[in-house]
């Protein structure tokens, strides 16, 4: 399931990914690396949360943003 986000939320999410996601290195995703660099899916997505790791392990640390996104997607 993809959670939709607003442009304002996208800015916050991208900063959060760069600052706190342990799988994001220089804009690339270590989880998707199979010997060849792969761009971080969350950094290039504009309209939703596509990375399950980010959704489950990183975003919940930002309680207000997390609650806001869940609410607007009918999950909170």
PQR file of N, CA, C, O and H, with PARSE charges and radii, in Angstrom:
ATOM      1  N   UNK A   1       0.832  -1.174   0.000 -0.4000 1.5000
ATOM      2  CA  UNK A   1       0.000   0.000   0.000 -0.0000 2.0000
ATOM      3  C   UNK A   1       0.879   1.241   0.000  0.5500 1.7000
ATOM      4  O   UNK A   1       1.838   1.334   0.767 -0.5500 1.4000
ATOM      5  N   UNK A   2       0.550   2.182  -0.856 -0.4000 1.5000
ATOM      6  CA  UNK A   2       1.286   3.434  -0.947 -0.0000 2.0000
ATOM      7  C   UNK A   2       0.511   4.503  -0.199  0.5500 1.7000
ATOM      8  O   UNK A   2      -0.679   4.702  -0.441 -0.5500 1.4000
ATOM      9  H   UNK A   2      -0.229   2.106  -1.479  0.4000 1.0000
ATOM     10  N   UNK A   3       1.189   5.191   0.711 -0.4000 1.5000
ATOM     11  CA  UNK A   3       0.568   6.306   1.423 -0.0000 2.0000
ATOM     12  C   UNK A   3       0.852   7.580   0.650  0.5500 1.7000
ATOM     13  O   UNK A   3       2.005   7.880   0.342 -0.5500 1.4000
ATOM     14  H   UNK A   3       2.156   5.030   0.908  0.4000 1.0000
ATOM     15  N   UNK A   4      -0.189   8.325   0.338 -0.4000 1.5000
ATOM     16  CA  UNK A   4      -0.031   9.570  -0.411 -0.0000 2.0000
ATOM     17  C   UNK A   4       0.515  10.660   0.512  0.5500 1.7000
ATOM     18  O   UNK A   4       0.204  10.710   1.703 -0.5500 1.4000
ATOM     19  H   UNK A   4      -1.126   8.082   0.589  0.4000 1.0000
ATOM     20  N   UNK A   5       1.346  11.538  -0.081 -0.4000 1.5000
ATOM     21  CA  UNK A   5       1.924  12.640   0.670 -0.0000 2.0000
ATOM     22  C   UNK A   5       1.764  13.942  -0.114  0.5500 1.7000
ATOM     23  O   UNK A   5       1.569  13.933  -1.330 -0.5500 1.4000
ATOM     24  H   UNK A   5       1.598  11.498  -1.048  0.4000 1.0000
ATOM     25  N   UNK A   6       1.849  15.048   0.601 -0.4000 1.5000
ATOM     26  CA  UNK A   6       1.769  16.373  -0.012 -0.0000 2.0000
ATOM     27  C   UNK A   6       3.180  16.853  -0.343  0.5500 1.7000
ATOM     28  O   UNK A   6       4.157  16.298   0.161 -0.5500 1.4000
ATOM     29  H   UNK A   6       2.008  15.055   1.588  0.4000 1.0000
ATOM     30  N   UNK A   7       3.295  17.878  -1.187 -0.4000 1.5000
ATOM     31  CA  UNK A   7       4.624  18.430  -1.487 -0.0000 2.0000
ATOM     32  C   UNK A   7       5.357  18.920  -0.229  0.5500 1.7000
ATOM     33  O   UNK A   7       6.573  18.758  -0.121 -0.5500 1.4000
ATOM     34  H   UNK A   7       2.502  18.328  -1.598  0.4000 1.0000
ATOM     35  N   UNK A   8       4.635  19.509   0.704 -0.4000 1.5000
ATOM     36  CA  UNK A   8       5.241  19.979   1.953 -0.0000 2.0000
ATOM     37  C   UNK A   8       5.782  18.801   2.774  0.5500 1.7000
ATOM     38  O   UNK A   8       6.869  18.879   3.346 -0.5500 1.4000
ATOM     39  H   UNK A   8       3.648  19.641   0.615  0.4000 1.0000
ATOM     40  N   UNK A   9       5.022  17.730   2.820 -0.4000 1.5000
ATOM     41  CA  UNK A   9       5.457  16.527   3.534 -0.0000 2.0000
ATOM     42  C   UNK A   9       6.663  15.904   2.834  0.5500 1.7000
ATOM     43  O   UNK A   9       7.558  15.371   3.490 -0.5500 1.4000
ATOM     44  H   UNK A   9       4.139  17.667   2.355  0.4000 1.0000
ATOM     45  N   UNK A  10       6.685  15.969   1.527 -0.4000 1.5000
ATOM     46  CA  UNK A  10       7.806  15.410   0.759 -0.0000 2.0000
ATOM     47  C   UNK A  10       9.128  16.058   1.151  0.5500 1.7000
ATOM     48  O   UNK A  10      10.143  15.374   1.283 -0.5500 1.4000
ATOM     49  H   UNK A  10       5.958  16.402   0.994  0.4000 1.0000
ATOM     50  N   UNK A  11       9.117  17.358   1.336 -0.4000 1.5000
ATOM     51  CA  UNK A  11      10.328  18.078   1.741 -0.0000 2.0000
ATOM     52  C   UNK A  11      10.818  17.561   3.092  0.5500 1.7000
ATOM     53  O   UNK A  11      12.010  17.315   3.277 -0.5500 1.4000
ATOM     54  H   UNK A  11       8.292  17.914   1.229  0.4000 1.0000
ATOM     55  N   UNK A  12       9.886  17.399   4.032 -0.4000 1.5000
ATOM     56  CA  UNK A  12      10.238  16.901   5.367 -0.0000 2.0000
ATOM     57  C   UNK A  12      10.738  15.455   5.292  0.5500 1.7000
ATOM     58  O   UNK A  12      11.706  15.089   5.958 -0.5500 1.4000
ATOM     59  H   UNK A  12       8.918  17.599   3.882  0.4000 1.0000
ATOM     60  N   UNK A  13      10.074  14.650   4.482 -0.4000 1.5000
ATOM     61  CA  UNK A  13      10.443  13.239   4.341 -0.0000 2.0000
ATOM     62  C   UNK A  13      11.834  13.101   3.739  0.5500 1.7000
ATOM     63  O   UNK A  13      12.638  12.302   4.219 -0.5500 1.4000
ATOM     64  H   UNK A  13       9.288  14.947   3.941  0.4000 1.0000
ATOM     65  N   UNK A  14      12.127  13.868   2.699 -0.4000 1.5000
ATOM     66  CA  UNK A  14      13.450  13.782   2.070 -0.0000 2.0000
ATOM     67  C   UNK A  14      14.554  14.179   3.050  0.5500 1.7000
ATOM     68  O   UNK A  14      15.617  13.560   3.075 -0.5500 1.4000
ATOM     69  H   UNK A  14      11.474  14.517   2.309  0.4000 1.0000
ATOM     70  N   UNK A  15      14.302  15.206   3.851 -0.4000 1.5000
ATOM     71  CA  UNK A  15      15.285  15.609   4.863 -0.0000 2.0000
ATOM     72  C   UNK A  15      15.466  14.495   5.890  0.5500 1.7000
ATOM     73  O   UNK A  15      16.585  14.214   6.317 -0.5500 1.4000
ATOM     74  H   UNK A  15      13.439  15.710   3.830  0.4000 1.0000
ATOM     75  N   UNK A  16      14.369  13.869   6.281 -0.4000 1.5000
ATOM     76  CA  UNK A  16      14.408  12.780   7.253 -0.0000 2.0000
ATOM     77  C   UNK A  16      15.176  11.579   6.693  0.5500 1.7000
ATOM     78  O   UNK A  16      15.971  10.964   7.404 -0.5500 1.4000
ATOM     79  H   UNK A  16      13.460  14.098   5.934  0.4000 1.0000
ATOM     80  N   UNK A  17      14.945  11.255   5.452 -0.4000 1.5000
ATOM     81  CA  UNK A  17      15.659  10.141   4.817 -0.0000 2.0000
ATOM     82  C   UNK A  17      17.160  10.414   4.831  0.5500 1.7000
ATOM     83  O   UNK A  17      17.951   9.573   5.259 -0.5500 1.4000
ATOM     84  H   UNK A  17      14.300  11.755   4.874  0.4000 1.0000
ATOM     85  N   UNK A  18      17.534  11.575   4.367 -0.4000 1.5000
ATOM     86  CA  UNK A  18      18.968  11.909   4.289 -0.0000 2.0000
ATOM     87  C   UNK A  18      19.625  11.945   5.666  0.5500 1.7000
ATOM     88  O   UNK A  18      20.784  11.558   5.819 -0.5500 1.4000
ATOM     89  H   UNK A  18      16.892  12.258   4.019  0.4000 1.0000
ATOM     90  N   UNK A  19      18.884  12.408   6.656 -0.4000 1.5000
ATOM     91  CA  UNK A  19      19.428  12.582   8.002 -0.0000 2.0000
ATOM     92  C   UNK A  19      19.456  11.300   8.821  0.5500 1.7000
ATOM     93  O   UNK A  19      20.399  11.079   9.580 -0.5500 1.4000
ATOM     94  H   UNK A  19      17.943  12.723   6.532  0.4000 1.0000
ATOM     95  N   UNK A  20      18.437  10.447   8.681 -0.4000 1.5000
ATOM     96  CA  UNK A  20      18.317   9.343   9.639 -0.0000 2.0000
ATOM     97  C   UNK A  20      18.223   7.928   9.072  0.5500 1.7000
ATOM     98  O   UNK A  20      18.373   6.962   9.820 -0.5500 1.4000
ATOM     99  H   UNK A  20      17.671  10.626   8.063  0.4000 1.0000
ATOM    100  N   UNK A  21      17.980   7.783   7.776 -0.4000 1.5000
ATOM    101  CA  UNK A  21      17.844   6.418   7.243 -0.0000 2.0000
ATOM    102  C   UNK A  21      19.215   5.766   7.097  0.5500 1.7000
ATOM    103  O   UNK A  21      20.066   6.257   6.355 -0.5500 1.4000
ATOM    104  H   UNK A  21      17.859   8.568   7.168  0.4000 1.0000
ATOM    105  N   UNK A  22      19.422   4.675   7.798 -0.4000 1.5000
ATOM    106  CA  UNK A  22      20.724   4.001   7.775 -0.0000 2.0000
ATOM    107  C   UNK A  22      20.979   3.290   6.439  0.5500 1.7000
ATOM    108  O   UNK A  22      22.101   2.857   6.179 -0.5500 1.4000
ATOM    109  H   UNK A  22      18.730   4.277   8.401  0.4000 1.0000
ATOM    110  N   UNK A  23      19.965   3.168   5.604 -0.4000 1.5000
ATOM    111  CA  UNK A  23      20.139   2.505   4.306 -0.0000 2.0000
ATOM    112  C   UNK A  23      20.356   3.483   3.160  0.5500 1.7000
ATOM    113  O   UNK A  23      20.564   3.069   2.020 -0.5500 1.4000
ATOM    114  H   UNK A  23      19.053   3.520   5.816  0.4000 1.0000
ATOM    115  N   UNK A  24      20.309   4.769   3.455 -0.4000 1.5000
ATOM    116  CA  UNK A  24      20.516   5.784   2.423 -0.0000 2.0000
ATOM    117  C   UNK A  24      21.949   6.309   2.526  0.5500 1.7000
ATOM    118  O   UNK A  24      22.350   6.883   3.538 -0.5500 1.4000
ATOM    119  H   UNK A  24      20.140   5.105   4.381  0.4000 1.0000
ATOM    120  N   UNK A  25      22.694   6.097   1.466 -0.4000 1.5000
ATOM    121  CA  UNK A  25      24.086   6.552   1.431 -0.0000 2.0000
ATOM    122  C   UNK A  25      24.318   7.306   0.133  0.5500 1.7000
ATOM    123  O   UNK A  25      24.277   6.730  -0.954 -0.5500 1.4000
ATOM    124  H   UNK A  25      22.369   5.631   0.644  0.4000 1.0000
ATOM    125  N   UNK A  26      24.563   8.606   0.262 -0.4000 1.5000
ATOM    126  CA  UNK A  26      24.804   9.473  -0.898 -0.0000 2.0000
ATOM    127  C   UNK A  26      23.656   9.404  -1.904  0.5500 1.7000
ATOM    128  O   UNK A  26      23.877   9.432  -3.114 -0.5500 1.4000
ATOM    129  H   UNK A  26      24.597   9.075   1.145  0.4000 1.0000
ATOM    130  N   UNK A  27      22.434   9.313  -1.392 -0.4000 1.5000
ATOM    131  CA  UNK A  27      21.264   9.270  -2.256 -0.0000 2.0000
ATOM    132  C   UNK A  27      20.945   7.911  -2.833  0.5500 1.7000
ATOM    133  O   UNK A  27      19.994   7.766  -3.600 -0.5500 1.4000
ATOM    134  H   UNK A  27      22.255   9.290  -0.409  0.4000 1.0000
ATOM    135  N   UNK A  28      21.733   6.914  -2.471 -0.4000 1.5000
ATOM    136  CA  UNK A  28      21.508   5.550  -2.961 -0.0000 2.0000
ATOM    137  C   UNK A  28      21.016   4.651  -1.835  0.5500 1.7000
ATOM    138  O   UNK A  28      21.303   4.896  -0.664 -0.5500 1.4000
ATOM    139  H   UNK A  28      22.506   7.032  -1.848  0.4000 1.0000
ATOM    140  N   UNK A  29      20.282   3.620  -2.193 -0.4000 1.5000
ATOM    141  CA  UNK A  29      19.714   2.694  -1.212 -0.0000 2.0000
ATOM    142  C   UNK A  29      20.598   1.448  -1.097  0.5500 1.7000
ATOM    143  O   UNK A  29      20.810   0.730  -2.074 -0.5500 1.4000
ATOM    144  H   UNK A  29      20.050   3.420  -3.144  0.4000 1.0000
ATOM    145  N   UNK A  30      21.097   1.213   0.088 -0.4000 1.5000
ATOM    146  CA  UNK A  30      21.934   0.032   0.321 -0.0000 2.0000
ATOM    147  C   UNK A  30      21.129  -1.263   0.220  0.5500 1.7000
ATOM    148  O   UNK A  30      21.673  -2.299  -0.165 -0.5500 1.4000
ATOM    149  H   UNK A  30      20.925   1.796   0.882  0.4000 1.0000
ATOM    150  N   UNK A  31      19.845  -1.216   0.559 -0.4000 1.5000
ATOM    151  CA  UNK A  31      19.010  -2.419   0.477 -0.0000 2.0000
ATOM    152  C   UNK A  31      18.789  -2.869  -0.967  0.5500 1.7000
ATOM    153  O   UNK A  31      18.622  -4.060  -1.230 -0.5500 1.4000
ATOM    154  H   UNK A  31      19.403  -0.375   0.871  0.4000 1.0000
ATOM    155  N   UNK A  32      18.788  -1.929  -1.889 -0.4000 1.5000
ATOM    156  CA  UNK A  32      18.554  -2.256  -3.301 -0.0000 2.0000
ATOM    157  C   UNK A  32      19.844  -2.507  -4.068  0.5500 1.7000
ATOM    158  O   UNK A  32      19.813  -2.912  -5.230 -0.5500 1.4000
ATOM    159  H   UNK A  32      18.924  -0.961  -1.675  0.4000 1.0000
ATOM    160  N   UNK A  33      20.974  -2.268  -3.419 -0.4000 1.5000
ATOM    161  CA  UNK A  33      22.275  -2.427  -4.070 -0.0000 2.0000
ATOM    162  C   UNK A  33      22.591  -3.907  -4.290  0.5500 1.7000
ATOM    163  O   UNK A  33      22.743  -4.668  -3.334 -0.5500 1.4000
ATOM    164  H   UNK A  33      20.999  -1.940  -2.474  0.4000 1.0000
ATOM    165  N   UNK A  34      22.686  -4.296  -5.533 -0.4000 1.5000
ATOM    166  CA  UNK A  34      23.030  -5.687  -5.871 -0.0000 2.0000
ATOM    167  C   UNK A  34      24.374  -5.732  -6.595  0.5500 1.7000
ATOM    168  O   UNK A  34      24.590  -6.544  -7.495 -0.5500 1.4000
ATOM    169  H   UNK A  34      22.562  -3.678  -6.309  0.4000 1.0000
ATOM    170  N   UNK A  35      25.255  -4.853  -6.184 -0.4000 1.5000
ATOM    171  CA  UNK A  35      26.545  -4.726  -6.837 -0.0000 2.0000
ATOM    172  C   UNK A  35      26.598  -3.496  -7.720  0.5500 1.7000
ATOM    173  O   UNK A  35      27.665  -3.078  -8.171 -0.5500 1.4000
ATOM    174  H   UNK A  35      25.079  -4.193  -5.454  0.4000 1.0000
ATOM    175  N   UNK A  36      25.446  -2.933  -7.956 -0.4000 1.5000
ATOM    176  CA  UNK A  36      25.322  -1.717  -8.742 -0.0000 2.0000
ATOM    177  C   UNK A  36      24.477  -0.738  -7.932  0.5500 1.7000
ATOM    178  O   UNK A  36      23.443  -1.120  -7.383 -0.5500 1.4000
ATOM    179  H   UNK A  36      24.580  -3.273  -7.589  0.4000 1.0000
ATOM    180  N   UNK A  37      24.902   0.512  -7.855 -0.4000 1.5000
ATOM    181  CA  UNK A  37      24.172   1.503  -7.069 -0.0000 2.0000
ATOM    182  C   UNK A  37      22.742   1.654  -7.566  0.5500 1.7000
ATOM    183  O   UNK A  37      22.474   1.586  -8.766 -0.5500 1.4000
ATOM    184  H   UNK A  37      25.741   0.823  -8.301  0.4000 1.0000
ATOM    185  N   UNK A  38      21.832   1.858  -6.622 -0.4000 1.5000
ATOM    186  CA  UNK A  38      20.423   2.083  -6.952 -0.0000 2.0000
ATOM    187  C   UNK A  38      19.943   3.310  -6.182  0.5500 1.7000
ATOM    188  O   UNK A  38      20.160   3.414  -4.975 -0.5500 1.4000
ATOM    189  H   UNK A  38      22.049   1.913  -5.648  0.4000 1.0000
ATOM    190  N   UNK A  39      19.300   4.224  -6.871 -0.4000 1.5000
ATOM    191  CA  UNK A  39      18.791   5.433  -6.229 -0.0000 2.0000
ATOM    192  C   UNK A  39      17.796   5.072  -5.131  0.5500 1.7000
ATOM    193  O   UNK A  39      17.064   4.087  -5.232 -0.5500 1.4000
ATOM    194  H   UNK A  39      19.123   4.139  -7.852  0.4000 1.0000
ATOM    195  N   UNK A  40      17.785   5.879  -4.096 -0.4000 1.5000
ATOM    196  CA  UNK A  40      16.813   5.705  -3.011 -0.0000 2.0000
ATOM    197  C   UNK A  40      15.420   5.984  -3.569  0.5500 1.7000
ATOM    198  O   UNK A  40      15.149   7.074  -4.072 -0.5500 1.4000
ATOM    199  H   UNK A  40      18.379   6.679  -4.014  0.4000 1.0000
ATOM    200  N   UNK A  41      14.563   5.011  -3.477 -0.4000 1.5000
ATOM    201  CA  UNK A  41      13.203   5.121  -4.016 -0.0000 2.0000
ATOM    202  C   UNK A  41      12.443   6.258  -3.348  0.5500 1.7000
ATOM    203  O   UNK A  41      11.694   6.983  -4.003 -0.5500 1.4000
ATOM    204  H   UNK A  41      14.783   4.126  -3.069  0.4000 1.0000
ATOM    205  N   UNK A  42      12.637   6.412  -2.050 -0.4000 1.5000
ATOM    206  CA  UNK A  42      11.894   7.430  -1.337 -0.0000 2.0000
ATOM    207  C   UNK A  42      12.332   8.835  -1.728  0.5500 1.7000
ATOM    208  O   UNK A  42      11.504   9.745  -1.764 -0.5500 1.4000
ATOM    209  H   UNK A  42      13.246   5.823  -1.517  0.4000 1.0000
ATOM    210  N   UNK A  43      13.595   9.028  -2.017 -0.4000 1.5000
ATOM    211  CA  UNK A  43      14.074  10.356  -2.406 -0.0000 2.0000
ATOM    212  C   UNK A  43      13.584  10.774  -3.782  0.5500 1.7000
ATOM    213  O   UNK A  43      13.467  11.968  -4.054 -0.5500 1.4000
ATOM    214  H   UNK A  43      14.268   8.288  -1.988  0.4000 1.0000
ATOM    215  N   UNK A  44      13.299   9.824  -4.647 -0.4000 1.5000
ATOM    216  CA  UNK A  44      12.853  10.184  -6.003 -0.0000 2.0000
ATOM    217  C   UNK A  44      11.330  10.161  -6.162  0.5500 1.7000
ATOM    218  O   UNK A  44      10.809  10.599  -7.188 -0.5500 1.4000
ATOM    219  H   UNK A  44      13.394   8.853  -4.426  0.4000 1.0000
ATOM    220  N   UNK A  45      10.623   9.659  -5.162 -0.4000 1.5000
ATOM    221  CA  UNK A  45       9.161   9.621  -5.274 -0.0000 2.0000
ATOM    222  C   UNK A  45       8.584  10.974  -4.870  0.5500 1.7000
ATOM    223  O   UNK A  45       9.056  11.612  -3.928 -0.5500 1.4000
ATOM    224  H   UNK A  45      11.047   9.303  -4.329  0.4000 1.0000
ATOM    225  N   UNK A  46       7.564  11.394  -5.594 -0.4000 1.5000
ATOM    226  CA  UNK A  46       6.975  12.710  -5.369 -0.0000 2.0000
ATOM    227  C   UNK A  46       5.637  12.675  -4.650  0.5500 1.7000
ATOM    228  O   UNK A  46       5.290  13.625  -3.948 -0.5500 1.4000
ATOM    229  H   UNK A  46       7.181  10.876  -6.359  0.4000 1.0000
ATOM    230  N   UNK A  47       4.893  11.616  -4.809 -0.4000 1.5000
ATOM    231  CA  UNK A  47       3.516  11.632  -4.353 -0.0000 2.0000
ATOM    232  C   UNK A  47       3.165  10.619  -3.279  0.5500 1.7000
ATOM    233  O   UNK A  47       2.026  10.589  -2.811 -0.5500 1.4000
ATOM    234  H   UNK A  47       5.174  10.844  -5.379  0.4000 1.0000
ATOM    235  N   UNK A  48       4.114   9.790  -2.880 -0.4000 1.5000
ATOM    236  CA  UNK A  48       3.776   8.771  -1.898 -0.0000 2.0000
ATOM    237  C   UNK A  48       4.987   8.179  -1.212  0.5500 1.7000
ATOM    238  O   UNK A  48       6.132   8.455  -1.571 -0.5500 1.4000
ATOM    239  H   UNK A  48       5.039   9.814  -3.260  0.4000 1.0000
ATOM    240  N   UNK A  49       4.705   7.359  -0.216 -0.4000 1.5000
ATOM    241  CA  UNK A  49       5.749   6.629   0.492 -0.0000 2.0000
ATOM    242  C   UNK A  49       5.798   5.235  -0.109  0.5500 1.7000
ATOM    243  O   UNK A  49       4.854   4.456   0.020 -0.5500 1.4000
ATOM    244  H   UNK A  49       3.775   7.135   0.076  0.4000 1.0000
ATOM    245  N   UNK A  50       6.902   4.932  -0.762 -0.4000 1.5000
ATOM    246  CA  UNK A  50       7.065   3.651  -1.446 -0.0000 2.0000
ATOM    247  C   UNK A  50       8.026   2.709  -0.734  0.5500 1.7000
ATOM    248  O   UNK A  50       8.028   1.508  -1.002 -0.5500 1.4000
ATOM    249  H   UNK A  50       7.669   5.565  -0.866  0.4000 1.0000
ATOM    250  N   UNK A  51       8.832   3.236   0.158 -0.4000 1.5000
ATOM    251  CA  UNK A  51       9.835   2.417   0.841 -0.0000 2.0000
ATOM    252  C   UNK A  51       9.259   1.861   2.143  0.5500 1.7000
ATOM    253  O   UNK A  51       8.959   2.615   3.069 -0.5500 1.4000
ATOM    254  H   UNK A  51       8.830   4.212   0.375  0.4000 1.0000
ATOM    255  N   UNK A  52       9.111   0.566   2.205 -0.4000 1.5000
ATOM    256  CA  UNK A  52       8.562  -0.061   3.415 -0.0000 2.0000
ATOM    257  C   UNK A  52       9.483   0.100   4.613  0.5500 1.7000
ATOM    258  O   UNK A  52       9.014   0.260   5.740 -0.5500 1.4000
ATOM    259  H   UNK A  52       9.354  -0.047   1.453  0.4000 1.0000
ATOM    260  N   UNK A  53      10.791   0.061   4.380 -0.4000 1.5000
ATOM    261  CA  UNK A  53      11.731   0.248   5.488 -0.0000 2.0000
ATOM    262  C   UNK A  53      11.544   1.642   6.092  0.5500 1.7000
ATOM    263  O   UNK A  53      11.472   1.791   7.312 -0.5500 1.4000
ATOM    264  H   UNK A  53      11.173  -0.069   3.464  0.4000 1.0000
ATOM    265  N   UNK A  54      11.465   2.650   5.237 -0.4000 1.5000
ATOM    266  CA  UNK A  54      11.257   4.019   5.715 -0.0000 2.0000
ATOM    267  C   UNK A  54       9.949   4.124   6.497  0.5500 1.7000
ATOM    268  O   UNK A  54       9.906   4.710   7.579 -0.5500 1.4000
ATOM    269  H   UNK A  54      11.523   2.529   4.246  0.4000 1.0000
ATOM    270  N   UNK A  55       8.891   3.553   5.938 -0.4000 1.5000
ATOM    271  CA  UNK A  55       7.576   3.626   6.570 -0.0000 2.0000
ATOM    272  C   UNK A  55       7.545   2.964   7.945  0.5500 1.7000
ATOM    273  O   UNK A  55       6.928   3.486   8.874 -0.5500 1.4000
ATOM    274  H   UNK A  55       8.926   3.077   5.059  0.4000 1.0000
ATOM    275  N   UNK A  56       8.196   1.839   8.072 -0.4000 1.5000
ATOM    276  CA  UNK A  56       8.120   1.076   9.324 -0.0000 2.0000
ATOM    277  C   UNK A  56       9.210   1.411  10.335  0.5500 1.7000
ATOM    278  O   UNK A  56       8.982   1.293  11.539 -0.5500 1.4000
ATOM    279  H   UNK A  56       8.697   1.415   7.317  0.4000 1.0000
ATOM    280  N   UNK A  57      10.387   1.826   9.876 -0.4000 1.5000
ATOM    281  CA  UNK A  57      11.512   2.007  10.795 -0.0000 2.0000
ATOM    282  C   UNK A  57      11.960   3.452  10.992  0.5500 1.7000
ATOM    283  O   UNK A  57      12.524   3.781  12.035 -0.5500 1.4000
ATOM    284  H   UNK A  57      10.573   1.922   8.898  0.4000 1.0000
ATOM    285  N   UNK A  58      11.723   4.314  10.017 -0.4000 1.5000
ATOM    286  CA  UNK A  58      12.237   5.677  10.113 -0.0000 2.0000
ATOM    287  C   UNK A  58      11.132   6.684  10.424  0.5500 1.7000
ATOM    288  O   UNK A  58      11.259   7.469  11.364 -0.5500 1.4000
ATOM    289  H   UNK A  58      11.265   4.047   9.169  0.4000 1.0000
ATOM    290  N   UNK A  59      10.069   6.668   9.658 -0.4000 1.5000
ATOM    291  CA  UNK A  59       8.996   7.653   9.808 -0.0000 2.0000
ATOM    292  C   UNK A  59       8.349   7.679  11.199  0.5500 1.7000
ATOM    293  O   UNK A  59       8.044   8.768  11.684 -0.5500 1.4000
ATOM    294  H   UNK A  59       9.966   6.030   8.894  0.4000 1.0000
ATOM    295  N   UNK A  60       8.128   6.558  11.852 -0.4000 1.5000
ATOM    296  CA  UNK A  60       7.491   6.613  13.182 -0.0000 2.0000
ATOM    297  C   UNK A  60       8.252   7.442  14.226  0.5500 1.7000
ATOM    298  O   UNK A  60       7.669   7.860  15.227 -0.5500 1.4000
ATOM    299  H   UNK A  60       8.376   5.673  11.458  0.4000 1.0000
ATOM    300  N   UNK A  61       9.531   7.679  14.001 -0.4000 1.5000
ATOM    301  CA  UNK A  61      10.308   8.507  14.932 -0.0000 2.0000
ATOM    302  C   UNK A  61       9.848   9.964  14.896  0.5500 1.7000
ATOM    303  O   UNK A  61      10.009  10.692  15.875 -0.5500 1.4000
ATOM    304  H   UNK A  61      10.004   7.340  13.189  0.4000 1.0000
ATOM    305  N   UNK A  62       9.280  10.384  13.777 -0.4000 1.5000
ATOM    306  CA  UNK A  62       8.718  11.734  13.642 -0.0000 2.0000
ATOM    307  C   UNK A  62       7.214  11.633  13.881  0.5500 1.7000
ATOM    308  O   UNK A  62       6.426  11.593  12.936 -0.5500 1.4000
ATOM    309  H   UNK A  62       9.149   9.793  12.981  0.4000 1.0000
ATOM    310  N   UNK A  63       6.835  11.593  15.130 -0.4000 1.5000
ATOM    311  CA  UNK A  63       5.460  11.285  15.527 -0.0000 2.0000
ATOM    312  C   UNK A  63       4.397  12.166  14.875  0.5500 1.7000
ATOM    313  O   UNK A  63       3.376  11.658  14.412 -0.5500 1.4000
ATOM    314  H   UNK A  63       7.475  11.626  15.897  0.4000 1.0000
ATOM    315  N   UNK A  64       4.622  13.468  14.831 -0.4000 1.5000
ATOM    316  CA  UNK A  64       3.612  14.370  14.264 -0.0000 2.0000
ATOM    317  C   UNK A  64       3.435  14.147  12.763  0.5500 1.7000
ATOM    318  O   UNK A  64       2.309  14.069  12.273 -0.5500 1.4000
ATOM    319  H   UNK A  64       5.452  13.881  15.207  0.4000 1.0000
ATOM    320  N   UNK A  65       4.529  14.044  12.046 -0.4000 1.5000
ATOM    321  CA  UNK A  65       4.465  13.819  10.595 -0.0000 2.0000
ATOM    322  C   UNK A  65       3.837  12.462  10.293  0.5500 1.7000
ATOM    323  O   UNK A  65       3.011  12.336   9.390 -0.5500 1.4000
ATOM    324  H   UNK A  65       5.445  14.107  12.444  0.4000 1.0000
ATOM    325  N   UNK A  66       4.233  11.462  11.049 -0.4000 1.5000
ATOM    326  CA  UNK A  66       3.691  10.115  10.889 -0.0000 2.0000
ATOM    327  C   UNK A  66       2.175  10.109  11.100  0.5500 1.7000
ATOM    328  O   UNK A  66       1.435   9.551  10.291 -0.5500 1.4000
ATOM    329  H   UNK A  66       4.905  11.564  11.783  0.4000 1.0000
ATOM    330  N   UNK A  67       1.719  10.728  12.188 -0.4000 1.5000
ATOM    331  CA  UNK A  67       0.286  10.784  12.492 -0.0000 2.0000
ATOM    332  C   UNK A  67      -0.472  11.552  11.413  0.5500 1.7000
ATOM    333  O   UNK A  67      -1.565  11.151  11.013 -0.5500 1.4000
ATOM    334  H   UNK A  67       2.321  11.182  12.846  0.4000 1.0000
ATOM    335  N   UNK A  68       0.102  12.643  10.946 -0.4000 1.5000
ATOM    336  CA  UNK A  68      -0.529  13.456   9.898 -0.0000 2.0000
ATOM    337  C   UNK A  68      -0.717  12.645   8.614  0.5500 1.7000
ATOM    338  O   UNK A  68      -1.785  12.685   8.003 -0.5500 1.4000
ATOM    339  H   UNK A  68       0.990  12.968  11.271  0.4000 1.0000
ATOM    340  N   UNK A  69       0.308  11.918   8.210 -0.4000 1.5000
ATOM    341  CA  UNK A  69       0.240  11.116   6.988 -0.0000 2.0000
ATOM    342  C   UNK A  69      -0.765   9.975   7.137  0.5500 1.7000
ATOM    343  O   UNK A  69      -1.540   9.703   6.220 -0.5500 1.4000
ATOM    344  H   UNK A  69       1.176  11.885   8.706  0.4000 1.0000
ATOM    345  N   UNK A  70      -0.753   9.316   8.281 -0.4000 1.5000
ATOM    346  CA  UNK A  70      -1.741   8.247   8.504 -0.0000 2.0000
ATOM    347  C   UNK A  70      -3.161   8.792   8.481  0.5500 1.7000
ATOM    348  O   UNK A  70      -4.048   8.184   7.882 -0.5500 1.4000
ATOM    349  H   UNK A  70      -0.124   9.537   9.026  0.4000 1.0000
ATOM    350  N   UNK A  71      -3.386   9.931   9.127 -0.4000 1.5000
ATOM    351  CA  UNK A  71      -4.714  10.533   9.170 -0.0000 2.0000
ATOM    352  C   UNK A  71      -5.222  10.876   7.771  0.5500 1.7000
ATOM    353  O   UNK A  71      -6.362  10.561   7.430 -0.5500 1.4000
ATOM    354  H   UNK A  71      -2.665  10.425   9.614  0.4000 1.0000
ATOM    355  N   UNK A  72      -4.391  11.512   6.969 -0.4000 1.5000
ATOM    356  CA  UNK A  72      -4.843  11.926   5.641 -0.0000 2.0000
ATOM    357  C   UNK A  72      -5.065  10.740   4.706  0.5500 1.7000
ATOM    358  O   UNK A  72      -5.737  10.873   3.683 -0.5500 1.4000
ATOM    359  H   UNK A  72      -3.465  11.767   7.246  0.4000 1.0000
ATOM    360  N   UNK A  73      -4.504   9.586   5.051 -0.4000 1.5000
ATOM    361  CA  UNK A  73      -4.707   8.378   4.258 -0.0000 2.0000
ATOM    362  C   UNK A  73      -5.782   7.463   4.864  0.5500 1.7000
ATOM    363  O   UNK A  73      -5.935   6.309   4.464 -0.5500 1.4000
ATOM    364  H   UNK A  73      -3.958   9.478   5.882  0.4000 1.0000
ATOM    365  N   UNK A  74      -6.517   8.005   5.834 -0.4000 1.5000
ATOM    366  CA  UNK A  74      -7.620   7.257   6.451 -0.0000 2.0000
ATOM    367  C   UNK A  74      -7.192   6.111   7.329  0.5500 1.7000
ATOM    368  O   UNK A  74      -7.926   5.133   7.476 -0.5500 1.4000
ATOM    369  H   UNK A  74      -6.393   8.943   6.159  0.4000 1.0000
ATOM    370  N   UNK A  75      -6.008   6.212   7.920 -0.4000 1.5000
ATOM    371  CA  UNK A  75      -5.498   5.132   8.750 -0.0000 2.0000
ATOM    372  C   UNK A  75      -5.290   5.554  10.207  0.5500 1.7000
ATOM    373  O   UNK A  75      -4.795   4.770  11.017 -0.5500 1.4000
ATOM    374  H   UNK A  75      -5.412   7.006   7.801  0.4000 1.0000
ATOM    375  N   UNK A  76      -5.659   6.763  10.531 -0.4000 1.5000
ATOM    376  CA  UNK A  76      -5.397   7.214  11.892 -0.0000 2.0000
ATOM    377  C   UNK A  76      -6.566   7.802  12.483  0.5500 1.7000
ATOM    378  O   UNK A  76      -6.524   8.238  13.634 -0.5500 1.4000
ATOM    379  H   UNK A  76      -6.061   7.400   9.873  0.4000 1.0000
TER
END
